[in-house]
Amino acid sequence: MNLPITKGEFVKIWNEIFTEMDDMIALAKNLNQRHKVMILSNTNSWHVSHLRKHHKWAFEFHDFVASCEVKLLKPDPEIYHLTLKRVNAKPEETFYTDDRPENIKAAKKLGIDAVIFKGYDSFLKEVKKRNLIPS
């Protein structure tokens, strides 16, 4: 690929997709005090490196499963099995959210309680409905 920018400039632009949602981070940290919270992401090594450097909170949970590191991609059932194994959880004990319908469908096929992520307010309602945090 012949681009009019350097690799470093491209990687900087590539990593600009990340925006922090303070309310979601606080909720995830709250959940992590009572439950095993994990991040499961279809991502690449440049993004993982960027996250480790600039979004350290993402690695404060029980685990961070990056597709590029485990050589699997959602919605492949194997990535869900691997994630469950790493946190020693059963599908029926697991609550999962994702912004991609195909990933929700795959998780549900495995018996995981899964909902599409539509934003903080909707997710908070789902969390409270399952009594995952005090109301």
Secondary structure, 3 states (H helix, E strand, C coil): CCCCCCHHHHHHHHHHHCCCCHHHHHHHHHHHHHCCCEEEECCCHHHHHHHHHHCHHHHCCCEEEEHHHHCCCCCCHHHHHHHHHHHCCCHHHCEEEECCHHHHHHHHHCCCEEEECCCHHHHHHHHHHCCCCCC
